[in-house]
């Protein structure tokens, strides 16, 4: 079976997976008040400066390399050694936002060739492959907020087809610039003017949307590790083909995506213990995922979303949420945030002892990208 056997992390909580875990268990959001986002301070979960300068001039490149290194080392501690064909998948939507912003607005497009090459999406991938001597396929995957799930499904397809022996998956999004955040606020989905636990309340009354965050998340997938965090059983993707921001109100393709993911994984809906939801706290997503739980699953299926804590990490969102679930399986805790208002009866309230069973992870990307992966305990 394909296991997630290594996890690496750079998030608004700091550099490393342990700061993420400590933050989740504390129930305190990663976001903090930041200046320069409009007329007042804004709540944003930015990745702090850090990493190795030799990894590149930007937080993006340094975070991507640091997360990947941590995951590869962690996988070794879980009994993995690289096979002959190690592939790399990088889930990414906007890429080197900081450097492109500087390229146009500050440098007037005049940079040395070496600095220009650092803007290319292939550069952090090729330097990581060279560092480890990996020679399998390497490519980017992009499906908006569903990019992490899309990369997991792609990784499993590669492994099932025998194209690779192992996959290093990285999802990176460090795009929370004032310009990008302000447009999500104007769209009516991002909240920057109040504490995240107040503004982002998935499946609770009074939720206004999500806080914007950043992250780079890495995982190693292999069937050859002795003690993986969990197993990736399968998944599915679909597209609403309806609207650039709105979910098709009939939910036909959302429901079908869940059903297809369960069928692909050989799992009965009645055995699903947890829905690790997309859960951005917007009204339409709350309605959609509540309907899924009430239609497909049993009253014993419990729901949680870590976005009130990690913030919405855009192209890295589903990856950080899968990583949180993986660490939770190993440590016996579901890292759910506290509830602050009247909630869906199946919503978890704060960190909860983990019960044995299947976790379904959904991610509904802007523009109609539906994705679901199915995760199971490693033993």
N, C-alpha and C positions, 0 to 999 in steps of 0.2 A: 504494500500500500504506500501511497505517496504521503510523506510526512513533511510538515514544516519543522525543520530541525535546527534552525538558527534564526535569531532575531537581532536586528540592530536598529538604532533609533537616534534621530535628532529631532527635537520637537520644541514647542514653546516652553516646556518644562526644563529644557537643557539638553546637553550632549550626552547621550547614552540611554539605554533602556531602563535602567534603575530609576533615574529621575522621572521618567514617564510613569512607571509603576507607583512610585511614592506619591506622585501627584494625584493619580487616579484614586488611590486608597484614601488619601487625605480628604477627598471631596472638594478640593479647592481648584478652581479653574486655572488653566495655564495663562490666560489672557491677563494683561495688566494695562493700565492707562498709559497711552503713548501720545506725545505731542506731534503736531504736524498733520493731523487728519481732520482738517476743517477748522471751524472757529474755536472748538474746544478740544480737550483731550478725548481720545477714543479708546475703547476696549478692543485690543487686538492681541492675538497670541503669536508674537513674532519669535522666530528662531534667533537666539542671541549670537553675537559674534563668537567665533571659536574655530576649532579645527586647525589643521596643519597648513601654513602658508604655501608650502610646496605643492599642495593639492590644487591650487588655482587661486585666482584673484578674488573670487566671489564666495559668498556664503553658500550658494547653490552647489558649486563644485566641491567645496570642502565638506559640506554636509552629506552629499551623495557618497563620497569616498569613505567618510567616517562611518556612516551607517552600514555600508557594505562590508567594511573591515570587521566591524563589531559582529555582524551576522555570521560571517565566515568563521571567525574565531569561536563564536558561540556554537556553531554547528559542529566544529571539531570537538568541543566539550560534550556534545550530545552524540558522539560516536560516528561522525561523518568524516570521510576523507574524499577529496575530489576524484571523480572518475576521469576517463580520457576525454570526454566531450562535455564540458561545462558551458551551458548557455547563459546569456545575460539578457534580461528583460528590464527595460527602464520605463515605468509608467510615468508619463509626464504630459502636461497640457501646455503650459506657458513657458517653461524653460528658464533661460538666463534673463529674467526680467531686470534685475539690478544692472547687469552689464549692458544690455541693450538700451536701457534708459540712459545710462551714462554715455553710451556710444553716440546717441542722437542729441541729447540735450546738453551735455557738458563737453564732450570731446569733438563735436561737430564732425563726426565720422572719420576723424584722423587718429588712427591708432596703429602701432606696429603690427606686422603680420602675425606675430606670436599671440598678441592680445586679440586680434580678430579671430584666430582659430579657436580661442577659448569660448567664443560665442556660439560655436557650432554644436548642435546636439550630439554629434558623434564623439566629441573630444573627451568628456568625462567617461564615456563608455570605453573608448579605445585605451585610455590610460589605465583604467581599472583592469581590463582584460590583459594588458601588457604586464601590469604589476604581478598578477597571479599566474600568468602563462596559460590562461584559459583560451581554448580555440574552438568552442562551439559557436552557434549562431548568436548574434547580438543585435537587438533591435528595440526601437521605442514602441510603446503601446499607448494610445490616447483615446479615451472615451469619457471625457469630462470627469465628473465626480466619481464615475464608475471605473476609472482607469485601473485602480488597484485590483478590483475583482476581475476586470478584463485580463490583466496580466496573470493572475492566478489561473484562470481558465485556459489561457494560452500556454502557460507553463505545463499544466497537466496534459494538454494536447500534445505538446512536444515530447513529454516523458512517455505517454501512452503509445505514441507513434514510434518510439525508439530513436528519435532524432538526436536526443541528448541523454546523458547519464544523470545529470543534475542541472538545476537551474538556480542562479542567483537572481532574485527579483528585487528591484529597488523602485520605490515610488517617491518622487521628489516634487514638491511644490513650495517655492518660496516667493510667492507672487503678491503678498499682502502689502503692496505699495498704496500710498494715499489715493492715487488715481483709481486703482482697481477696487479698493474697498468702497470708495465713494459711489461707484457705479452700482455695486451690489446693494448699497443703502438706497439709492434712487430706484432700483428695481423693487424695493419693498421687501427684501428677504433678509438683509443683514442688519444687525443691531449693534450699534457702537456706543450708545449713550447711557447704558446701564450695566450693572454687574451681570456677567453671563448667566448665572443661575437664575437671575430674575428675567432676563430677556429671552433666553433660549430654554424652553421648557417642553421638550418633546412629549407628546401624549398627555399634556397637562393643560388646564385652563390658563389662559392669559399669555400663552407663548406668542412671541412676535417674530421669531426667525432665528438666525444663528449669528454667533460671533465668528469673525474670519480668523483663520489660523494658518500656520505654516508647519511643514514637517518634511523630513526625508526618512523613509522607512525601508528597511531591507529584510529579506527573508531568504533562507536557503531551502529549496524543495528537493527532496530525494527519497527514494525507496530504500536507500542503503544506510540509513542512520539507525543506531541501536536504540536510542531513546528520544524520539521526536516529541515536540510539544503536543502535537495533535496530528490527525490525518485529514487530508483534503480528499473528500469522497467524490466530488463532482460539482457541476454548476451549469448555469445556462445564462444566455443573454438574449435580449430582444430589443426592438425599437418601436416606440409608439407611432412614429410617422404622423405626428399630430400637430406639434407646436414647438417653437424654439425655447420656450420656458415652461409651459404648462403640461401637466400630466393629462393624458386623454381621460375624460371624466368617467367613461365606462369601465376603466381599469382592465379591459380585456387582455391586453398584452402584458400588463404587470402580473396579473393572476397566472397567465400562461407561463410566464418566465419562472415563477415559483414552482408551478407544477412540473415544468420541464426539468428544473434543477433537481427536484426530488426524484423524478424518474431516472435521470442520468446518474444519480448517486445510488439508486436502489434503496431509497428510504421512504417509508410510509409517513405521511403527515402526522399521524398520531404519535410517532416516536420522537417528534421534535420537542426538545425541552426548552430551548431558548431561541428567540429572535433577536439577534444583534442587529438592530434596525439601522437603516439610513438615518432616520430620525433627526433631521435638521431643525425641527421646531416650527416649520412653516405649516400653515393650515392645510394645504393640499397634500403634503406628504404625510402629515398625521392622519388625515382621512384615508389615504390610500393604504398605508400600512396597517392601520386599525382594521380596515375592511379585510385585508389579507388574513390577519390573525383570527378574526371572528368567522371568516368563511372557510379557511383551509385547515386551521390548526384547532387544537382542543383548548378548553379552559385552563389546562395545566401548562400550556406554553407561556413562558414569562418573557417580557419584553424589556430591553434596555437600549439606550443610545449613549455613547460616551461624548457626543459632540458638546454638551454643556461644559465639559471639562477640557477636552483637547482643542475645542473650537472646530469649525469646519475647515479642514485642511485641503479643500479643493481636490486637485488631482491626486493627492496622497491620502484622501479621507478614508476610503474603504481599507487601504493598507494599514493605516494606524489602528483602525478599529479591529481588523483581523489580528494584528499583533497584540492588542490588548486582550482579545479573547484567548490567544495562544498562551500568553503569560498567565492568564487566569486559570486555564486548564492545568498548567503545571503547578500552580500555587494553591489550587483549590478554592478560588474566590472569583465570583463574577464582579468585575470592577464597575458596577453601576453607580451613577451619580445620585445624590439625594433628591427626592422629590420636594417641591416647594409649594405645590398647589394641588387642588383636586385633580386626580389622575385616572387614567385608564385602569380598570381593576387588575389587569395583568402586568402592570408596570412595576419593575423592581424599585425599591427605595434604598439606595446606598449599597455599599459592598455587601455581598450575600454569599454564604457558603455554597460552593458549586455542587449541584446534584449531577449524577451521572446522566449522560444523554447527549443528543445531537444538538448542535447550534447551526442555525441557518443565518447567514449574513447577507443582507440585502443592501444594494446601493443603486439609487435612482439618479442617474446623471442628467444634468440640464440638457434639454433638447430631445429627451425621449429615450435615453440610454438606460434600459432596465438590466440589472445584473443580480444574480443570486449565486452564492457558493454554499456548500454544505460541509460542515466540519464535525469531526467525531473524536472522542477521546482516543489517546494513543494506546490504551490498554483496557 
